[in-house]
Amino acid sequence: MTAKSFPWKTAWITGASTGIGRELALDLAAGGVKVAASARSADKLAEVATMQPGITAYPLDVTDPQAVAAVVEKIAQNFGDIDLAILNAGTWHPTEAIDIDGEKAAQSMAVNYLGVVYGIESLLPRMRQRGLGHIAMTGSVAAYRGLPKSCHYGPTKAALNNLAETLAIELKREGISITIINPGFVDTPMTEVNDFPMPFLMTAEDAARQILKKLPRKPFEIAFPWQLVRQLKFAQLLTPASHVRTMRRFLGFNNKPRK
Ligand SMILES: NC(=O)c1ccc[n+]([C@@H]2O[C@H](COP(=O)([O-])OP(=O)(O)OC[C@H]3O[C@@H](n4cnc5c(N)ncnc54)[C@H](OP(=O)(O)O)[C@@H]3O)[C@@H](O)[C@H]2O)c1
């Protein structure tokens, strides 16, 4: 990958041990950005750090608010101000509605939503003091509408999209930009468990490329691939009741289940 010049000197990425986060870390570092890479797996982060100079591992469980605050403090001490944060750590438990499980829902919310909130809480004081900063968070196109097998995951990403809107309204005057990244299906360890068709599946390298092409312009939303985004944005135009009826009809949920 050829080096690009990015508008950030330092970036912090969570969920950087595999998949989209890992590719973002590699691409940003290749473009000269000093990257702090976080995830729980210290061994995988160490491996990512050997693949490209400029990446430093900061192992972390994003569900632990004290640990998040400590890592943000450590990065600031070692790197200086964090210009860009990509809060990308996530977890996915594809589950049918009949198997809905409070513990899995709580764990999904803890990683996908609260993990992002803790990151923002720790980043804001310094960014506000500087009057400068860019916070991106990885949502999903699954946030746009209720979808099958998404009873644990979809609500976490819908919450994140709503949070991003709120923050973007209020934080611009503080000099802080907010971007919500809503990918479609990307071929990563997360989607390896999927036993259903994944239309317009992309590689993690392509996903990172699409994100980093647009992110310097600080858009509110980056969503891809366009083919899937177009279909789901159209579904957003339907009333909730028509969306539910349409999904039942086209996905065969009007037929009696086999017991
Ligand atoms: N792949 C897709 O089709 C797709 C589509 C839409 C949105 N997304 C979103 O994209 C983001 C990246 O997913 P991916 O596809 O690249 O999947 P992935 O390869 O499974 O990456 C998930 C990352 O999150 C980290 N993580 C999970 N739980 C964590 C925790 N408690 N604390 C810290 N890090 C944690 C994982 O590392 P450790 O296990 O080492 O902690 C890993 O680095 C997620 O937010 C996901 O929801 C993915």
The ligand as an ORCA input file, in Angstrom:
! r2SCAN-3c Opt
* xyz 0 1
  N     -17.784     -7.643      9.503
  C     -18.948     -7.081      9.186
  O     -19.672     -7.562      8.292
  C     -19.403     -5.840      9.903
  C     -20.526     -5.168      9.391
  C     -20.978     -4.027     10.013
  C     -20.308     -3.552     11.132
  N     -19.225     -4.210     11.609
  C     -18.565     -3.658     12.788
  O     -17.204     -3.435     12.507
  C     -16.446     -3.473     13.720
  C     -15.238     -4.357     13.507
  O     -15.693     -5.684     13.270
  P     -14.925     -6.714     12.329
  O     -15.867     -7.152     11.294
  O     -13.611     -6.182     11.943
  O     -14.826     -7.963     13.323
  P     -13.622     -8.636     14.091
  O     -12.529     -8.968     13.155
  O     -14.248     -9.720     14.907
  O     -13.114     -7.465     15.042
  C     -13.697     -7.158     16.271
  C     -12.622     -6.446     17.080
  O     -13.195     -6.018     18.319
  C     -12.341     -6.444     19.378
  N     -13.124     -6.617     20.587
  C     -14.205     -7.407     20.800
  N     -14.603     -7.303     22.073
  C     -13.766     -6.419     22.687
  C     -13.662     -5.900     23.999
  N     -14.515     -6.267     24.970
  N     -12.680     -5.006     24.268
  C     -11.804     -4.631     23.301
  N     -11.851     -5.078     22.041
  C     -12.817     -5.964     21.743
  C     -11.730     -7.749     18.846
  O     -10.498     -8.053     19.472
  P     -10.304     -8.997     20.744
  O     -11.169    -10.181     20.568
  O      -8.849     -9.248     20.699
  O     -10.691     -8.159     21.919
  C     -11.457     -7.350     17.410
  O     -10.258     -6.622     17.327
  C     -17.418     -3.971     14.804
  O     -17.897     -2.888     15.543
  C     -18.545     -4.578     13.990
  O     -19.768     -4.589     14.699
  C     -18.741     -5.332     11.020
*
